[in-house]
Amino acid sequence: MVLKMSGCALSVNTFAHYYETKLHKKMVKDKQTKTKMVAQYGSYNFGPKKTEDTV
């Protein structure tokens, strides 16, 4: 959004350099055994890449 607002050209390579996909697993609890397990679905989101220089 910052690039678009400043009038710069948008680039997939720039986006891919700073962001990565992150898997968010859906956890469910079995009612009989009371154990937690990963469901067969979840979601992927884009999040900033973690680098050595970030806090």
Phi, psi and omega in degrees: 000322180297317178298317181295317181293331181272358177085009179281159178287137178278142184220131176295323180297320177295316179299314181294333179291324186259343184234157177219161177276143180232132180271129174246104183283145176268119179262136177233157180247127178288126184291329183279313185265351180062025179257148177270142177213163180278129177286168182275018177213167180184207178213153173249135178230160173269133177221158180298142176290144174271128178235171181295333185273353182268157180260000000 
